[in-house]
Amino acid sequence: MAFYSFLYGRPYTENHSCRYVDMDAFYASVEQRDNPDYRGKALVVGGSPKERGVVAAASYEARKFGIYSAMPSRVAIAKCPSLIFVKPRFDVYRADQEQIHAIFERYTDLVEPVALDEAYLDVTENKLGLPYASTVARHIKAAILESTGLTINELGAISLMAKTLFEAIELEDRGIRLLGISLSNLDKIKSAQLIQLSLFE
């Protein structure tokens, strides 16, 4: 229940604004940023197919071949024989994550990390007093690009999901669990189309 731990005790209103942040092919994008030879090429971060490895992240060029995260590396190389395999550099990814989270905290202290490349932000009352959550989103997106050279895949509104989670919290406080909502259930919620992401170019 990490995602909405910061929401406890905060009454839900129609004006409440939470944002979901997903970095754009994060691990693969970091590798392409740091090595110009990788740019524009099908690349995965993960273990070697010779060592029964698994794909941790795939560049967009690799995704065109049907390669995706958690795919066995031997299957990935069969789909794209010219595929480049890069070993993960988690120290670098964490350093980028720290920069990105420092940017989040310029706007709100209510940040819930989900993974190195994902987080939820409550920007209802942002530190800069910007009038619209969409404006905050654009500021964050631009600041991350300028600071790290990386882009955000999604920085969308999740007001409906926030409402659902507030209701879950309220029920759980009374000893009732609604839909078993937890981090492990977020994909199910997404697939049930309980979230409507408001994305921008």
C-alpha positions as CSV (number, residue, x, y, z in Angstrom):
1,M,0.0,0.0,0.0
2,A,3.0,2.3,-0.5
3,F,1.4,4.3,-3.3
4,Y,-1.2,5.9,-1.2
5,S,0.5,5.9,2.2
6,F,0.9,9.7,1.9
7,L,-2.8,10.1,1.4
8,Y,-3.9,8.9,4.8
9,G,-5.8,11.6,6.7
10,R,-6.3,13.7,3.5
11,P,-9.9,14.1,2.5
12,Y,-10.6,13.5,-1.2
13,T,-12.0,16.4,-3.2
14,E,-12.9,16.8,-6.9
15,N,-9.9,19.2,-7.1
16,H,-7.4,16.6,-5.8
17,S,-4.7,16.0,-8.3
18,C,-2.3,13.1,-8.4
19,R,0.1,12.3,-11.2
20,Y,1.7,9.1,-12.4
21,V,5.3,9.4,-13.7
22,D,6.8,6.7,-15.9
23,M,10.3,7.3,-17.4
24,D,10.6,6.6,-21.1
25,A,12.3,3.1,-21.5
26,F,14.5,4.2,-18.6
27,Y,17.4,1.8,-18.4
28,A,17.7,1.6,-22.2
29,S,17.4,5.4,-22.6
30,V,20.2,5.9,-20.0
31,E,22.5,3.5,-22.0
32,Q,21.7,5.3,-25.3
33,R,22.3,8.7,-23.7
34,D,25.7,7.7,-22.4
35,N,26.9,5.8,-25.5
36,P,26.2,7.5,-28.8
37,D,27.0,4.2,-30.6
38,Y,23.8,2.7,-29.1
39,R,21.5,5.5,-30.4
40,G,18.9,4.4,-32.9
41,K,19.7,0.8,-32.5
42,A,17.8,-2.2,-31.0
43,L,19.2,-2.5,-27.5
44,V,18.2,-4.3,-24.3
45,V,19.5,-4.0,-20.8
46,G,19.7,-7.4,-19.2
47,G,21.5,-10.8,-19.1
48,S,23.3,-12.5,-22.0
49,P,21.3,-15.1,-23.9
50,K,24.4,-17.4,-23.4
51,E,23.8,-17.2,-19.6
52,R,20.0,-17.7,-19.7
53,G,19.5,-14.0,-19.1
54,V,16.3,-12.0,-19.1
55,V,15.5,-8.6,-20.6
56,A,15.2,-5.9,-18.0
57,A,14.5,-3.1,-20.4
58,A,14.2,-2.6,-24.2
59,S,14.8,0.4,-26.4
60,Y,12.0,1.5,-28.7
61,E,14.0,0.2,-31.6
62,A,14.0,-3.2,-29.9
63,R,10.3,-3.1,-29.2
64,K,9.6,-2.9,-32.9
65,F,10.8,-6.5,-33.1
66,G,8.4,-7.5,-30.3
67,I,11.0,-7.5,-27.6
68,Y,9.8,-6.4,-24.1
69,S,10.8,-6.6,-20.4
70,A,11.0,-10.0,-18.7
71,M,11.4,-11.8,-22.1
72,P,14.1,-14.5,-22.0
73,S,17.2,-13.1,-23.7
74,R,17.4,-16.2,-26.0
75,V,13.9,-15.4,-27.3
76,A,14.9,-11.7,-27.8
77,I,18.0,-12.5,-29.8
78,A,16.0,-14.9,-32.0
79,K,13.6,-12.0,-32.8
80,C,16.5,-9.6,-33.6
81,P,19.9,-11.3,-34.3
82,S,21.6,-7.8,-34.3
83,L,20.3,-7.0,-30.9
84,I,22.7,-5.3,-28.5
85,F,22.9,-6.6,-25.0
86,V,24.1,-4.2,-22.2
87,K,24.6,-5.2,-18.6
88,P,22.6,-3.2,-16.1
89,R,24.4,-0.3,-14.3
90,F,22.1,0.2,-11.4
91,D,24.5,2.7,-9.7
92,V,24.0,5.0,-12.7
93,Y,20.2,4.4,-12.8
94,R,20.0,5.2,-9.1
95,A,22.0,8.4,-9.6
96,D,19.6,9.5,-12.3
97,Q,16.7,8.6,-10.1
98,E,18.0,10.8,-7.3
99,Q,18.2,13.7,-9.7
100,I,14.7,13.1,-10.9
101,H,13.3,12.8,-7.4
102,A,15.1,16.0,-6.4
103,I,13.1,17.7,-9.3
104,F,9.9,16.2,-8.0
105,E,10.6,17.7,-4.6
106,R,10.9,21.2,-6.0
107,Y,7.1,20.9,-6.6
108,T,5.8,18.6,-3.9
109,D,6.9,16.6,-0.9
110,L,4.2,14.0,-1.5
111,V,6.2,11.6,-3.7
112,E,5.7,7.8,-3.7
113,P,8.4,5.9,-5.6
114,V,7.2,2.6,-7.1
115,A,10.4,1.6,-8.9
116,L,13.5,3.3,-10.2
117,D,11.6,4.7,-13.1
118,E,8.1,5.1,-11.7
119,A,6.5,7.3,-9.0
120,Y,3.2,8.9,-8.0
121,L,3.0,12.6,-7.1
122,D,0.3,14.5,-5.3
123,V,0.5,18.0,-6.8
124,T,-2.8,19.3,-5.4
125,E,-0.9,22.0,-3.5
126,N,2.4,22.4,-5.3
127,K,5.3,24.4,-3.7
128,L,5.5,26.9,-6.5
129,G,1.8,27.8,-6.4
130,L,1.2,26.9,-10.0
131,P,-2.5,27.1,-10.8
132,Y,-2.9,23.9,-12.8
133,A,-1.6,20.4,-12.3
134,S,-1.0,20.2,-16.1
135,T,1.4,23.2,-15.8
136,V,3.3,21.4,-13.0
137,A,3.5,18.4,-15.2
138,R,5.0,20.4,-18.1
139,H,7.5,22.0,-15.7
140,I,8.6,18.7,-14.3
141,K,8.9,17.1,-17.8
142,A,11.1,20.0,-19.0
143,A,13.3,20.0,-15.9
144,I,14.0,16.3,-16.1
145,L,14.9,16.6,-19.8
146,E,17.3,19.5,-19.1
147,S,18.9,17.9,-16.0
148,T,19.2,14.3,-17.2
149,G,18.6,14.2,-21.0
150,L,15.8,11.7,-20.3
151,T,12.2,11.9,-21.2
152,I,9.0,11.0,-19.5
153,N,6.7,8.5,-21.1
154,E,3.7,9.3,-19.0
155,L,2.9,12.1,-16.6
156,G,-0.8,11.8,-16.5
157,A,-3.7,12.6,-14.2
158,I,-5.0,9.8,-12.1
159,S,-7.8,11.5,-10.2
160,L,-10.2,8.6,-10.6
161,M,-7.6,6.2,-9.3
162,A,-6.9,8.5,-6.4
163,K,-10.6,8.5,-5.6
164,T,-10.7,4.7,-5.7
165,L,-7.7,4.5,-3.4
166,F,-9.1,7.1,-1.0
167,E,-12.3,4.9,-0.8
168,A,-10.1,1.8,-0.2
169,I,-8.3,3.6,2.7
170,E,-11.5,4.7,4.3
171,L,-12.9,1.1,4.1
172,E,-9.7,-0.4,5.3
173,D,-9.7,1.9,8.3
174,R,-13.0,0.2,9.2
175,G,-11.4,-3.2,8.7
176,I,-12.7,-3.7,5.2
177,R,-10.4,-4.2,2.2
178,L,-11.8,-2.9,-1.1
179,L,-10.8,-5.1,-4.1
180,G,-7.6,-6.0,-2.3
181,I,-6.0,-2.9,-3.7
182,S,-2.3,-2.8,-3.3
183,L,0.7,-2.2,-5.5
184,S,0.4,-5.7,-6.9
185,N,-3.1,-4.8,-8.0
186,L,-2.3,-1.6,-9.9
187,D,-1.9,-3.4,-13.2
188,K,-5.3,-5.0,-12.8
189,I,-6.8,-1.5,-12.0
190,K,-5.2,-0.1,-15.2
191,S,-6.4,-3.0,-17.3
192,A,-9.9,-2.5,-15.9
193,Q,-9.7,1.1,-17.2
194,L,-10.3,2.6,-13.9
195,I,-7.5,5.1,-14.7
196,Q,-7.8,7.7,-17.4
197,L,-4.4,9.2,-18.1
198,S,-4.4,12.7,-19.4
199,L,-1.2,12.8,-21.4
200,F,0.3,15.7,-23.3
201,E,2.8,15.8,-26.1
